[in-house]
Amino acid sequence: MMEQNGAERSSIQNSSVFVQDHYADDFAWCYGCGRLNEHGLHIKTRWNGDETLTEYTPLSEHIAIPGFTYGGLMASLVDCHGTGSAALALLRQAGRELGDGCPVPRTVTASLHVDFRKPTPLGPLITVQGRIVEVTDRKVTVHSDVVVAGQVCAQGVVVAVLAPQSMVNRSK
């Protein structure tokens, strides 16, 4: 991933529709969704009406067996999609939107559950469609469908909570 200077990064953060592009630098290192992790997956989540959406095309190294995607990638997609969706839901609940100058709340996974429904083909675009099920002052619950070519290959539930203070303002 090419290094960006602060002005370029700031410009991206202000105009991007993807919540992960708005995470504070301290929280942008996640292997799944961190924009600053040059070796990461760079999973990106946005609103799609009242639902959330992540799109990801698996690479050849995401192989389980020839022709099929590794289940760990599917779990990572559900996980990072869920925490990103939770951040979007908390912003919206507060009457805020991405790019309005309000810091994006950073959530972490309290619970991750994935059910694999069908083998996931390796190569085609994977979409993760999320529904915000519950938003409280302590947690956000997100249900996700992982879909390839119209087929639900996996379903997941993420319970996300605000990052604890012990994780805030730490260097990588």
ZAMARGU-4260 file (C-alpha; in steps of 0.2 Angstrom, whole numbers, plus 5000, padded with zeros to 4 digits):
<rodrens>
0) 5000/5000/5000 | 5007/5017/4995 | 5010/5029/5010 | 5000/5044/5010 | 5004/5061/5018
5) 4993/5068/5031 | 4984/5081/5019 | 4980/5067/5006 | 4974/5055/5020 | 4963/5069/5027
10) 4955/5072/5010 | 4951/5054/5008 | 4944/5053/5026 | 4932/5068/5022 | 4925/5062/5006
15) 4925/5043/5008 | 4909/5034/5010 | 4918/5019/5019 | 4919/5020/5038 | 4936/5012/5039
20) 4943/5027/5029 | 4937/5038/5044 | 4945/5028/5058 | 4958/5037/5068 | 4976/5032/5064
25) 4978/5023/5081 | 4963/5012/5075 | 4968/5009/5057 | 4980/4995/5059 | 4968/4980/5059
30) 4973/4966/5047 | 4956/4965/5040 | 4950/4983/5039 | 4965/4994/5043 | 4969/5006/5029
35) 4987/5008/5037 | 4991/4990/5037 | 5000/4988/5020 | 4998/4969/5021 | 4980/4968/5026
40) 4964/4964/5017 | 4957/4982/5017 | 4939/4978/5020 | 4928/4993/5017 | 4910/4995/5024
45) 4897/5008/5019 | 4879/5012/5020 | 4867/5005/5007 | 4851/5013/5012 | 4846/5006/5029
50) 4858/4991/5027 | 4877/4990/5026 | 4887/4984/5012 | 4905/4977/5010 | 4911/4970/4993
55) 4927/4960/4992 | 4935/4950/4978 | 4946/4935/4985 | 4963/4933/4979 | 4971/4916/4974
60) 4980/4915/4990 | 4963/4915/4999 | 4961/4896/4994 | 4954/4883/5005 | 4954/4869/4991
65) 4955/4872/4972 | 4940/4883/4967 | 4934/4888/4985 | 4938/4902/4997 | 4946/4899/5014
70) 4933/4900/5028 | 4944/4911/5039 | 4942/4925/5026 | 4924/4923/5027 | 4925/4925/5046
75) 4936/4941/5044 | 4924/4948/5032 | 4909/4946/5044 | 4920/4952/5058 | 4926/4968/5050
80) 4910/4971/5041 | 4901/4970/5058 | 4912/4982/5068 | 4912/4994/5053 | 4893/4993/5053
85) 4892/4996/5072 | 4902/5012/5070 | 4890/5018/5056 | 4875/5014/5067 | 4882/5023/5082
90) 4886/5038/5071 | 4868/5038/5064 | 4860/5035/5081 | 4869/5051/5087 | 4862/5061/5072
95) 4879/5061/5064 | 4886/5055/5047 | 4903/5051/5040 | 4913/5067/5035 | 4903/5079/5046
100) 4919/5082/5057 | 4913/5071/5071 | 4925/5057/5076 | 4920/5040/5071 | 4917/5028/5086
105) 4929/5013/5085 | 4921/4997/5090 | 4929/4980/5093 | 4921/4963/5092 | 4914/4956/5108
110) 4906/4941/5100 | 4908/4933/5082 | 4897/4919/5076 | 4898/4913/5058 | 4887/4899/5050
115) 4894/4892/5034 | 4879/4888/5022 | 4887/4884/5005 | 4905/4882/4999 | 4911/4899/4993
120) 4918/4900/4976 | 4936/4907/4975 | 4937/4922/4963 | 4919/4930/4961 | 4915/4946/4970
125) 4909/4943/4988 | 4896/4954/4996 | 4892/4956/5014 | 4875/4963/5017 | 4872/4969/5035
130) 4857/4973/5045 | 4858/4983/5062 | 4848/4973/5074 | 4851/4982/5090 | 4859/4998/5096
135) 4861/5001/5114 | 4873/5012/5124 | 4884/4997/5127 | 4883/4987/5111 | 4878/4985/5093
140) 4872/4969/5086 | 4874/4966/5067 | 4867/4951/5056 | 4876/4948/5040 | 4873/4938/5024
145) 4889/4933/5014 | 4883/4932/4996 | 4891/4926/4980 | 4881/4927/4964 | 4865/4928/4973
150) 4868/4913/4984 | 4870/4915/5003 | 4886/4906/5007 | 4888/4911/5025 | 4878/4921/5039
155) 4885/4929/5054 | 4881/4939/5069 | 4893/4952/5077 | 4891/4960/5094 | 4902/4975/5094
160) 4906/4986/5109 | 4916/5003/5110 | 4934/5000/5111 | 4939/5000/5129 | 4950/5014/5136
165) 4965/5002/5137 | 4965/5001/5118 | 4964/5020/5115 | 4979/5031/5111 | 4991/5016/5110
170) 5005/5016/5096 | 5006/5001/5085
</rodrens>
